[in-house]
Structure formats: C-alpha cells, structure tokens
Amino acid sequence: MIGYTIVIEAEKEGGYVVSVPALPGCFSQGDDRDEALRNAREAIAAYLDELHARGEEIPREVGTETQFLELPELEYGT
C-alpha cells in the first residue's frame, strides 16, 4: 500500500482545496470535506498513473511530519 500526506484547506468562499506536498502540482478540491477527499484520491491516482506511463519513478513519502506552529502575537495582527 502506498500513501501520501495531504493538506486540506477550507476556502473563505466555501469548499476545500487539497494539496499533496510529496507530489508537486497535485491539487484537488471539493464542495465539502468528503468530496475533497474523494477527489484527492482520484487526483493522486491520475498523477501516479501519468508518472508510470512516462516511466518515471513513483515518489515515496518518507519521514513526513506535520505540526501546527503557534506564533506569539505580532504587531500587525493576531
């Protein structure tokens, strides 16, 4: 099984955008989280299929860590 870390961002206008840091240029979106995740799976599969068709190496994610980093109050906003 292969897997990738995704980043899900809520849009101000509604909906969600999904990016895959290990696969540059691999993005998707959806009107809700579930749709965004379904579309992300399809986008990742299409991305990997294209790499395979061109004979390129399939990227493997190794040692990825995500963490939310809080910053102290700054002069220009909170």
C-alpha positions as CSV (number, residue, x, y, z in Angstrom):
1,M,0.0,0.0,0.0
2,I,1.2,3.5,-0.8
3,G,0.0,6.7,0.9
4,Y,0.7,10.4,1.0
5,T,0.2,13.2,3.4
6,I,-2.4,15.7,2.2
7,V,-3.1,19.3,3.2
8,I,-6.8,20.3,3.4
9,E,-7.6,24.0,3.4
10,A,-11.0,25.5,3.9
11,E,-11.7,28.2,1.4
12,K,-13.2,31.6,2.5
13,E,-15.9,31.3,-0.2
14,G,-16.7,27.7,0.8
15,G,-15.4,24.3,-0.1
16,Y,-12.0,22.8,0.4
17,V,-8.7,22.7,-1.5
18,V,-6.4,19.7,-1.1
19,S,-2.7,19.6,-2.0
20,V,-0.2,16.7,-1.8
21,P,3.3,18.1,-0.8
22,A,5.2,15.0,-2.0
23,L,3.6,15.3,-5.5
24,P,4.3,18.8,-6.8
25,G,1.4,20.2,-8.7
26,C,-1.1,17.6,-7.4
27,F,-4.1,19.5,-6.2
28,S,-7.8,18.9,-5.9
29,Q,-10.9,20.4,-4.4
30,G,-14.5,19.7,-3.3
31,D,-17.6,21.4,-2.0
32,D,-17.3,19.6,1.3
33,R,-14.5,17.6,3.1
34,D,-15.8,14.2,1.9
35,E,-15.9,15.3,-1.8
36,A,-12.5,16.9,-1.4
37,L,-11.0,13.7,-0.1
38,R,-12.6,11.6,-2.9
39,N,-11.3,14.0,-5.5
40,A,-7.9,14.0,-3.9
41,R,-7.7,10.2,-4.2
42,E,-8.6,10.4,-7.9
43,A,-6.1,13.2,-8.4
44,I,-3.3,11.2,-6.7
45,A,-4.1,8.1,-8.8
46,A,-4.1,10.1,-12.0
47,Y,-0.8,11.7,-11.1
48,L,0.8,8.4,-10.3
49,D,-0.7,6.8,-13.5
50,E,0.9,9.6,-15.5
51,L,4.3,9.1,-13.9
52,H,4.1,5.4,-14.5
53,A,3.1,5.9,-18.2
54,R,6.1,8.1,-18.7
55,G,8.4,5.6,-17.0
56,E,9.2,8.0,-14.1
57,E,9.8,6.9,-10.6
58,I,6.8,6.9,-8.2
59,P,7.7,9.2,-5.3
60,R,7.6,7.5,-1.8
61,E,6.9,9.6,1.2
62,V,9.4,9.1,4.0
63,G,9.5,10.6,7.4
64,T,6.9,13.3,6.9
65,E,5.7,15.1,10.0
66,T,3.1,17.8,10.3
67,Q,2.7,20.1,13.2
68,F,0.8,23.3,13.9
69,L,3.2,26.1,14.9
70,E,1.7,28.9,17.0
71,L,3.3,32.3,16.9
72,P,3.2,35.0,19.6
73,E,1.0,38.0,18.9
74,L,2.5,40.2,16.3
75,E,2.3,43.9,15.8
76,Y,0.3,43.6,12.5
77,G,-2.4,41.1,13.7
78,T,-3.3,38.3,16.0
